[in-house]
Amino acid sequence: MEILAKMEISADGSQVSVVIPSYGRPKVLEDTVSSVLKQTVLPAEIILSVVSSADVTSFTETARSVRVVYGPRGISAQRNTAVRALDPRTAFVLFLDDDVELVAQYVETCLSVMNEWQEVAIVTGDYLAEHVTREQAQTMVSEFVAGDPRGIAEAKSACGSNMFARAWVARNVLFDEALPLYGWLEDFDWSVRAAKHGRIVRSRSAVLAHLSFGGARISARQLGYSQIVNPYYLWKKHSIDCLWQVIGRHWSRPVARNLAGCVIGSDRRERIGRLNGNAIAIWGILRGRGAPMRMADL
């Protein structure tokens, strides 16, 4: 494990870059950028990694510290595009989803953790809630009372919606672009590889609400396909230790939820689509044709 030598971390955010990939959700992205701009410690830059100018509003594009970069679609590819565009002075990178609302002290808290524990490579935050509206999320974060910013717990992996990493780790451990579009477990794979360079911890004070906004992502069938094929691919590349872990954890849970949703869920059509994708993926693996990139053809 490579450990970074002790350094003095700026308290004004001048060493922090925020990376937000987005596609087809300009208003959702605008609200998330507004959340970042309410931080008690403002980042030096906010890099929006998008596919076209239609992905950002005019307000977002001209907001303070915002820089827009363009590249191929896909959460892994878009994050990598942003990492390659980082300011050379950047010491920390905060990867965010485009549908989150942060507590105002999020960046300040993560900087405190990094300053206290030099062996920490990645800080990930705690969820206040998921699948909520923007208004609900804003209320939750405004009412949150932060505790000791140094309060942390060990984490096996970081959550893709919020990952505060040392920039040298982000530059040396890129996201796997063989996991296309939505990615499905791309954050887990990245975390496993990044953990070779330091600890991953979860902060109890760096909290956020995740809207989990469903629009403009991928079809239900494509998601179902990725739920099966991506874990199998990660096992083959040794990011997941054993095949039984793939079957017992990464396959059984989504398939069970999809089966139950087909019978009693309020999103029955969505679950049927995912289950169809699950079946296509299993059949493809049995025939030796299961690969993450094939998801784009469904």
N, C-alpha and C positions, 0 to 999 in steps of 0.2 A: 504494500500500500504506500503510495507516494503522499507525503505530508508537506503542506505548504509552510514555508518559514513564516515566523510571526511578522506581521506588518500592521501598520496603523491604518485603520479603515476610516475613510471620510464619513462624517456624520451628516453631510449635506446632500448625499445622493449623487455626487459628481462621478462616482465610479460605477453607477448602476445603469444598466440598459434593460428595458422591458421589451420582450418580444411577444407579439400577438399575431398568430396566423388566423386568417379569416377568409371565408368564401360565401358570397351571396347573402350576407346578413348585415348590410351597412348600418342600419339603425341600432341593432343589438351591439355591434362593434363600437358605435359612437358612445353609447351609454357606458360601456366598459372602459373606454378611454377616459370618460368623464370621472369614473370611479378612481382611476389611477391618478388623475390630476388633483384629487382631494387628499392625497397622501401627506402625512406630516413631514415626511422626508421625500422630496420630489426626485425622481430619477433624472439622469442627464438626458436620456433620450427614450422615446417610445417608438420602436420599429414595428410597423404594421406590414406583415408579409401577406400579400394578396395576389390574386391572379389577374385582375383587371381593374380599371378605374371605377367600374360599377360597384366594386366591393367596399368603397369608402364614400362617406358623405363629404360635402365641401367643408363642413364644420370640422370633421375629424381630420381631414387632410391639412388644414391650416391651424390646428390646435397647437398649443405650446409644446415644444420639444418633439413633435411628431415627425417621423420620417417614414415614407411609404416606399417599399421595395416590391418588385414584381418578379414572379417566377412560376414554375409549373405547379399545378394544383396537387394537393395532398398534404396532410398535416406534417408528416416527416420532411418532405421536400421543402415546404414553406418555412419550417423552423430552420432548416439548414441554410436556406437562402438568406435568412435574417442573420444567422450566426456569422456567415461569411461577410456580411456587411457591417458587423459591429465596429464601433469606434475603437481604435487600437488602445485607448486609455481605459477601456471598460475592464473592471475587475470582477463584476458580478452581473449575472444575467437572470432576469426573472421571466420564466416562460409562463404565459397565461393563456387560458382559453378565451374566446371572444364573448363569452356569456357569463361573466362572473362579476360579483360586487365585493370589493375588499373592505375590511375594516381599515380605518384611516391610518393606523399604526403598523400596517403590514410590513412595508419596506423597512421602517425603523426597527421593528422587532427582528427581522431577518438579519439585518446588519449587526445588531447586538449579539445574536447567536454566533455569527461568523467571527466576530471579534473575540468572543469569549472562548470558542473552541476552534483552534486552527486546523484540527484534523477533520472537521466537518466539510464535506464536499457539496452537499445539497440539503436545503431546508424545504420541507413541504408543510403546508398549513392544515389546520383543522376546518372541517365543514360546519357551518351553522345550520345549513339546510341545503337540500337539492330539490330540483323540480319545483321552483317557486317563481312567482312573477318578479319583475324588476322592482316594483313598488314594495313587495314583501321583503325582498332582499335588502333594499335600502333601509327599511325600518329595522331589520334584524341587526345589521352592522352598526347602525347609529345607536342602538341600545346596548351593544356589547360592552362590557367592562373588562378591560385587559388586566391580566395579572402580571406576574413576574415575566418580563420579556425573555429571560434565560430559561424558562421552564420548557424542557424538551423531553421527548421520548424517542427511543430507537425505532426506526421504520425499515421494513424490508425493501420497500420501493417508494418512489415518489409518485404523487398523483399528477397526471398530466395537465390538469387544469391550473396548477400552481406549483412551480418548481423554481426555487431560488438557488442558483448554482454559481460556484466560482467559474469565472470566464475561461480560465485555462482548461477546466474540465469540459466545458461546453465546446471549446474549439477543438479539443482532441477526441471527444467522443460524440460523433455526429449521430443523428437519428437514421434508422434503417429505412431507406427509401423503397425497399422491396415490400414494405407494408404500405399499400397505396391508400389514397383518399383519406377516409376517416382514421385509418391506422390500426385500431383495435389492438391494444397491448403494446403499442409502440413506446409508451411511457415506461412500462414494466421492463421491456428489453433494454431501453436506454439506461434505466436505473441500475440494472444488473451490471452492465458494463461500466457505468460511472462509479459504482461502489468499489471498484478495484482501486480507486484513487482517494477514497476517504469515506467517512461515515455519512449515512443518510439519516436525518432526524426529522421528527414532526414537532412543530411548535404549537403549544397550547394557546398562544396569544396572537399568532399570525393566522387569523381566521378569515373566512370568506363564505359567501353564499353562492351556490352554483345554480344558475337557472336551468341548465340542461335543455336549452332551447332546441327543438327538434328540426327546425327548417333547414333546407338547402344542404343537407349532408349527403346521405346515400339512401338507397331503397332498403326496405325491410329485408328483401331477399339477399342483397349484398351484405348487409350487416350480419344476417344469419350465417352466410358463407364464411365471413371473417371470424365469427365466433368459434368455428371449428378449425379452419385451415391455419389461422395465424398462430394459435398455441402449438399446433403440430410443427409448423415451420420453426418456431422458437425452440422447440425441443431438439429439432435436427441441428440447429446452430448452437446448442448447448446453453441457451439462456434459461431454459427450464430443465431441471435436473433429470427427471425421469418421465417415461411415458405414462406411468400410472398417475402422476401428478396432472398430466394433461387430461387424462380421462376422468379422474376422480374429482378434479376441481374445475378445470377450465372448460370441459365439455358438459359434465353432468348438470352444473348449475344453470347455465343459460338454456340448455335443452329442456330441463324440468320447468323453468319459468315460462318458456314458450309453449310447452304442452299445456300447462295450467291456464295460461292466458287464452289459448284457443277454446277452452271450455267455459271459463268463468270470468275472464278478463273484460274490462271495458274497451280495450284496444284489440279486439279479436282479429280484425283484419291484419293489423301490424304483426301480431304474433304468428298468424298463419304464414305470412310472408317470411318471417325469420325462420320458422320451422322448415319451410320449404328450402331455404338457403342452407340450413343445417344438413338436411338430407342430401342436397346436391354436393356439399363439401365432403361428407362421409363417403359417398359413392366415388367421388373423384380421388380421394386418398386411397381407397381400396384398389382403384385402377392405376395408381401411381401417377395421377394427373392433378393432385391437389396442390395448388400454389397460390400464395396471396394475390399475385397480380391478375389471376384469372377472375377475381371478383369483379373487376371492371367490365368484363364481358357479359355479366348477368343483366 
